[in-house]
Structure formats: structure tokens, C-alpha cells
Amino acid sequence: DGKRHHEPKSFYESVAKTLQGADQIIVFGSGTGDGSAMEQLLGNLKSHHPEIAAKIVTTAVVDAHHTTENELLARARKFYAQLNG
């Protein structure tokens, strides 16, 4: 039907658990708008884990099909270098 289905609550809890203890967080996503997975995650963190959401320093939309893990890491390192430099 062209609408994104919400992930199960356990998915968001798993992501939140992984992010616990992080000082700064960048969230990369491939979609835009309220239906994107990134926006769904951000909304869930703000509602259920505001202490983690407060550590998100930026978000970025990327082309997930054409962006490698190394390219994401390079982009994150560049951002953190500018932020903390």
C-alpha cells in the first residue's frame, strides 16, 4: 500500500540499548518524511528514551543503496572532527 509499517517495539528497545552510554550520536537514514524509519526511530527515542535522544547531535539522509559502510564512517568522522575540532 506504499505506507511504511512500524517496527516492533522490541526493535526500538534494542536500538536504544545499543545507544546507551554514547556521548554523541549521528543517525543516518535513507528516507524522508514522517514515515521514514529514521523519523520513526527519532520519535520513539524522544518519547521513550529522552536521555538518549538528547545525545543526537545530527541526522543525515543518505542513499542507502549506494553508500558503503566505509563511506558512512568517513562522513561521521568528518562531522565529529568539525564538531569537536
N, CA, C and O atoms as a DFTB+ gen file, in Angstrom:
340 C
 N C O
     1  1       0.804      -1.203       0.000
     2  2       0.000       0.000       0.000
     3  2       0.846       1.266       0.000
     4  3       0.310       2.372       0.058
     5  1       2.162       1.109      -0.065
     6  2       3.057       2.255      -0.131
     7  2       3.310       2.938       1.198
     8  3       4.017       3.945       1.244
     9  1       2.755       2.421       2.272
    10  2       2.964       3.016       3.590
    11  2       3.953       2.155       4.365
    12  3       3.932       0.926       4.287
    13  1       4.809       2.823       5.106
    14  2       5.790       2.115       5.915
    15  2       5.109       1.540       7.141
    16  3       4.346       2.223       7.824
    17  1       5.390       0.286       7.408
    18  2       4.861      -0.361       8.604
    19  2       5.818      -0.104       9.763
    20  3       7.037      -0.132       9.591
    21  1       5.268       0.142      10.919
    22  2       6.097       0.413      12.099
    23  2       6.841      -0.848      12.523
    24  3       6.336      -1.965      12.412
    25  1       8.046      -0.632      13.005
    26  2       8.844      -1.736      13.530
    27  2       8.261      -2.157      14.873
    28  3       7.613      -1.353      15.543
    29  1       8.483      -3.404      15.276
    30  2       8.006      -3.826      16.602
    31  2       8.743      -3.077      17.705
    32  3       9.879      -2.642      17.516
    33  1       8.102      -2.929      18.843
    34  2       8.687      -2.209      19.974
    35  2      10.051      -2.783      20.349
    36  3      10.948      -2.043      20.751
    37  1      10.206      -4.091      20.218
    38  2      11.477      -4.732      20.577
    39  2      12.632      -4.200      19.720
    40  3      13.769      -4.134      20.187
    41  1      12.345      -3.821      18.472
    42  2      13.393      -3.265      17.610
    43  2      13.914      -1.958      18.193
    44  3      15.123      -1.772      18.328
    45  1      13.005      -1.059      18.538
    46  2      13.411       0.238      19.082
    47  2      14.114       0.082      20.425
    48  3      15.060       0.814      20.718
    49  1      13.669      -0.849      21.230
    50  2      14.318      -1.093      22.522
    51  2      15.736      -1.613      22.321
    52  3      16.645      -1.259      23.072
    53  1      15.923      -2.450      21.308
    54  2      17.252      -2.970      21.001
    55  2      18.186      -1.851      20.550
    56  3      19.345      -1.797      20.961
    57  1      17.679      -0.963      19.707
    58  2      18.489       0.176      19.257
    59  2      18.822       1.076      20.438
    60  3      19.965       1.511      20.573
    61  1      17.852       1.363      21.292
    62  2      18.088       2.216      22.463
    63  2      19.141       1.592      23.375
    64  3      20.012       2.293      23.891
    65  1      19.063       0.291      23.572
    66  2      20.038      -0.397      24.422
    67  2      21.440      -0.270      23.834
    68  3      22.409      -0.064      24.564
    69  1      21.542      -0.392      22.522
    70  2      22.831      -0.259      21.851
    71  2      23.397       1.148      22.003
    72  3      24.609       1.318      22.131
    73  1      22.534       2.151      21.991
    74  2      22.986       3.545      22.060
    75  2      23.280       4.028      23.477
    76  3      23.887       5.085      23.651
    77  1      22.863       3.276      24.489
    78  2      23.122       3.685      25.871
    79  2      24.625       3.847      26.071
    80  3      25.415       3.025      25.610
    81  1      24.999       4.889      26.747
    82  2      26.402       5.134      27.027
    83  2      27.112       5.978      25.976
    84  3      28.242       6.415      26.196
    85  1      26.470       6.211      24.843
    86  2      27.084       7.052      23.811
    87  2      27.078       8.506      24.268
    88  3      26.122       8.969      24.889
    89  1      28.147       9.212      23.956
    90  2      28.224      10.635      24.297
    91  2      27.559      11.497      23.236
    92  3      26.895      12.484      23.549
    93  1      27.745      11.114      21.975
    94  2      27.183      11.841      20.847
    95  2      26.715      10.823      19.815
    96  3      27.361       9.795      19.610
    97  1      25.597      11.111      19.169
    98  2      25.015      10.164      18.221
    99  2      24.677      10.878      16.918
   100  3      24.096      11.963      16.922
   101  1      25.050      10.250      15.799
   102  2      24.609      10.663      14.473
   103  2      23.665       9.571      13.985
   104  3      23.981       8.386      14.085
   105  1      22.514       9.963      13.459
   106  2      21.574       8.999      12.904
   107  2      21.529       9.190      11.395
   108  3      21.195      10.267      10.901
   109  1      21.870       8.126      10.671
   110  2      21.774       8.127       9.214
   111  2      20.498       7.399       8.821
   112  3      20.145       6.385       9.423
   113  1      19.815       7.913       7.820
   114  2      18.617       7.267       7.309
   115  2      18.529       7.463       5.815
   116  3      19.206       8.323       5.251
   117  1      17.688       6.659       5.168
   118  2      17.605       6.762       3.717
   119  2      16.283       7.331       3.233
   120  3      16.118       7.567       2.036
   121  1      15.354       7.551       4.126
   122  2      14.066       8.101       3.714
   123  2      13.834       9.474       4.286
   124  3      14.590       9.954       5.131
   125  1      12.774      10.100       3.813
   126  2      12.416      11.412       4.333
   127  2      10.951      11.400       4.732
   128  3      10.186      10.531       4.315
   129  1      10.578      12.355       5.529
   130  2       9.187      12.476       5.943
   131  2       8.886      11.674       7.192
   132  3       9.716      10.905       7.676
   133  1       7.676      11.871       7.704
   134  2       7.284      11.243       8.958
   135  2       7.250       9.724       8.889
   136  3       7.347       9.061       9.922
   137  1       7.115       9.164       7.708
   138  2       7.040       7.720       7.579
   139  2       8.386       7.032       7.469
   140  3       8.449       5.803       7.421
   141  1       9.465       7.803       7.429
   142  2      10.784       7.186       7.280
   143  2      11.190       6.470       8.559
   144  3      10.773       6.843       9.656
   145  1      11.995       5.453       8.406
   146  2      12.473       4.695       9.557
   147  2      13.254       5.588      10.510
   148  3      13.164       5.431      11.728
   149  1      14.027       6.534       9.955
   150  2      14.799       7.426      10.798
   151  2      13.872       8.280      11.664
   152  3      14.111       8.432      12.862
   153  1      12.830       8.831      11.074
   154  2      11.886       9.660      11.839
   155  2      11.134       8.827      12.867
   156  3      10.858       9.298      13.971
   157  1      10.804       7.602      12.510
   158  2      10.129       6.711      13.465
   159  2      11.039       6.437      14.664
   160  3      10.593       6.463      15.811
   161  1      12.323       6.174      14.384
   162  2      13.288       5.936      15.469
   163  2      13.441       7.174      16.336
   164  3      13.420       7.078      17.563
   165  1      13.596       8.333      15.712
   166  2      13.759       9.570      16.479
   167  2      12.547       9.826      17.370
   168  3      12.693      10.199      18.534
   169  1      11.366       9.628      16.826
   170  2      10.146       9.816      17.608
   171  2      10.066       8.863      18.777
   172  3       9.670       9.248      19.877
   173  1      10.444       7.607      18.539
   174  2      10.419       6.622      19.614
   175  2      11.418       6.984      20.697
   176  3      11.099       6.909      21.883
   177  1      12.627       7.376      20.304
   178  2      13.633       7.749      21.301
   179  2      13.190       8.972      22.105
   180  3      13.367       9.009      23.323
   181  1      12.622       9.960      21.440
   182  2      12.154      11.155      22.149
   183  2      11.052      10.817      23.140
   184  3      10.997      11.389      24.229
   185  1      10.180       9.896      22.772
   186  2       9.058       9.534      23.641
   187  2       9.458       8.613      24.785
   188  3       9.005       8.787      25.916
   189  1      10.302       7.638      24.490
   190  2      10.586       6.583      25.468
   191  2      11.994       6.625      26.055
   192  3      12.249       6.021      27.097
   193  1      12.897       7.328      25.401
   194  2      14.289       7.400      25.869
   195  2      14.834       8.813      25.641
   196  3      15.788       8.991      24.884
   197  1      14.239       9.812      26.287
   198  2      14.671      11.196      26.032
   199  2      16.127      11.448      26.378
   200  3      16.746      12.342      25.800
   201  1      16.687      10.689      27.301
   202  2      18.096      10.871      27.662
   203  2      19.012      10.459      26.510
   204  3      20.091      11.029      26.342
   205  1      18.595       9.490      25.728
   206  2      19.358       9.079      24.549
   207  2      19.100      10.063      23.402
   208  3      20.036      10.462      22.709
   209  1      17.860      10.447      23.203
   210  2      17.517      11.392      22.137
   211  2      18.281      12.705      22.301
   212  3      18.644      13.338      21.310
   213  1      18.523      13.111      23.532
   214  2      19.240      14.362      23.791
   215  2      20.691      14.300      23.315
   216  3      21.322      15.342      23.139
   217  1      21.219      13.117      23.110
   218  2      22.609      12.957      22.679
   219  2      22.768      12.909      21.157
   220  3      23.883      12.806      20.647
   221  1      21.637      12.985      20.434
   222  2      21.704      13.007      18.972
   223  2      22.159      14.395      18.531
   224  3      21.471      15.390      18.761
   225  1      23.319      14.444      17.900
   226  2      23.890      15.734      17.505
   227  2      23.497      16.131      16.083
   228  3      23.508      17.315      15.746
   229  1      23.152      15.154      15.253
   230  2      22.684      15.450      13.906
   231  2      22.068      14.205      13.277
   232  3      22.265      13.083      13.744
   233  1      21.323      14.436      12.213
   234  2      20.793      13.359      11.400
   235  2      21.183      13.647       9.960
   236  3      21.414      14.798       9.589
   237  1      21.255      12.606       9.160
   238  2      21.620      12.802       7.756
   239  2      20.912      11.769       6.902
   240  3      20.858      10.586       7.239
   241  1      20.369      12.242       5.788
   242  2      19.741      11.349       4.821
   243  2      20.810      10.939       3.813
   244  3      21.512      11.781       3.254
   245  1      20.921       9.626       3.591
   246  2      21.908       9.099       2.660
   247  2      21.219       8.160       1.671
   248  3      20.096       7.712       1.902
   249  1      21.897       7.877       0.585
   250  2      21.403       6.905      -0.389
   251  2      21.888       5.534       0.075
   252  3      23.013       5.136      -0.227
   253  1      21.049       4.818       0.801
   254  2      21.437       3.557       1.426
   255  2      21.877       2.504       0.412
   256  3      22.701       1.645       0.726
   257  1      21.340       2.568      -0.783
   258  2      21.680       1.559      -1.791
   259  2      23.046       1.805      -2.435
   260  3      23.628       0.901      -3.034
   261  1      23.546       3.021      -2.308
   262  2      24.808       3.355      -2.964
   263  2      25.854       3.911      -2.002
   264  3      26.848       4.489      -2.441
   265  1      25.648       3.746      -0.709
   266  2      26.590       4.233       0.287
   267  2      27.153       3.047       1.048
   268  3      26.403       2.250       1.611
   269  1      28.484       2.930       1.065
   270  2      29.112       1.818       1.766
   271  2      29.284       2.150       3.247
   272  3      29.173       3.307       3.655
   273  1      29.550       1.137       4.026
   274  2      29.800       1.349       5.455
   275  2      31.009       2.254       5.651
   276  3      30.995       3.115       6.531
   277  1      32.048       2.077       4.852
   278  2      33.233       2.932       4.961
   279  2      32.910       4.387       4.651
   280  3      33.465       5.290       5.277
   281  1      32.021       4.623       3.693
   282  2      31.613       5.990       3.366
   283  2      30.831       6.615       4.522
   284  3      30.999       7.796       4.825
   285  1      29.970       5.812       5.169
   286  2      29.241       6.316       6.344
   287  2      30.201       6.663       7.476
   288  3      30.066       7.701       8.123
   289  1      31.167       5.787       7.707
   290  2      32.154       6.046       8.759
   291  2      32.960       7.302       8.457
   292  3      33.213       8.106       9.355
   293  1      33.363       7.479       7.212
   294  2      34.118       8.677       6.829
   295  2      33.280       9.935       7.048
   296  3      33.784      10.947       7.534
   297  1      32.018       9.865       6.693
   298  2      31.118      11.015       6.880
   299  2      30.957      11.340       8.367
   300  3      30.965      12.507       8.758
   301  1      30.811      10.307       9.183
   302  2      30.676      10.516      10.629
   303  2      31.956      11.102      11.215
   304  3      31.905      12.031      12.020
   305  1      33.099      10.561      10.812
   306  2      34.379      11.090      11.315
   307  2      34.568      12.553      10.943
   308  3      35.036      13.351      11.755
   309  1      34.205      12.902       9.716
   310  2      34.323      14.294       9.266
   311  2      33.419      15.202      10.104
   312  3      33.830      16.284      10.523
   313  1      32.189      14.752      10.341
   314  2      31.267      15.561      11.130
   315  2      31.806      15.757      12.546
   316  3      31.830      16.879      13.053
   317  1      32.242      14.659      13.188
   318  2      32.751      14.757      14.550
   319  2      34.011      15.614      14.630
   320  3      34.208      16.331      15.611
   321  1      34.861      15.547      13.616
   322  2      36.074      16.380      13.583
   323  2      35.682      17.859      13.548
   324  3      36.292      18.683      14.231
   325  1      34.670      18.191      12.755
   326  2      34.213      19.586      12.672
   327  2      33.536      20.009      13.978
   328  3      33.725      21.131      14.449
   329  1      32.752      19.108      14.552
   330  2      32.017      19.412      15.782
   331  2      32.956      19.592      16.966
   332  3      32.778      20.503      17.774
   333  1      33.940      18.735      17.065
   334  2      34.812      18.717      18.236
   335  2      36.166      19.363      17.987
   336  3      37.002      19.419      18.889
   337  1      36.391      19.856      16.761
   338  2      37.698      20.417      16.394
   339  2      37.817      21.813      16.794
   340  3      38.853      22.436      16.561
